Amino acid sequence: MLFLNKARLVASVVAIVVAAGLYILLERTRLGRALRAAADNPTAATYAGVDVGRAHRIAFGLGSAVTAVAGG
């Protein structure tokens, strides 16, 4: 018989959902493309029309949100 702790099961499901959502955000959206461009080469991203400062602020916010979920 398999015994599962309910709290750990919920935490695992939340972690998987957040990781999948972050992956989809970064790989399949225009925002994700801008974030990756700003992280890879800020100068070229600026020439391509990406607001690098905004991208850095959004990346900081996403990092803070993921950390808050992990802390919870």
C-alpha positions, -999 to +999 in steps of 0.1 A: +000+000+000+012+035-008+009+063+018+011+099+006+014+129+028-013+153+016+008+185+021+037+171+002+014+159-026-002+194-029+032+210-029+045+187-056+015+194-078+018+232-073+056+230-081+049+211-113+022+234-124+043+265-117+073+250-135+052+241-165+036+275-166+069+293-164+083+271-192+053+278-215+056+315-207+093+317-216+091+294-247+058+303-263+050+340-257+063+373-270+072+382-235+093+351-231+111+359-263+118+394-250+130+382-217+154+357-233+167+383-257+173+408-229+191+382-209+213+369-238+223+402-254+208+434-240+223+456-267+209+436-296+176+433-278+174+471-276+181+473-313+153+448-319+129+470-300+128+453-266+126+475-236+155+459-216+148+477-184+111+465-184+123+430-192+147+430-163+119+443-140+095+415-152+123+389-147+128+401-112+091+399-105+088+364-119+118+353-098+103+368-067+069+351-074+086+317-080+105+322-047+073+330-029+056+299-042+086+278-032+086+294+003+049+286+007 
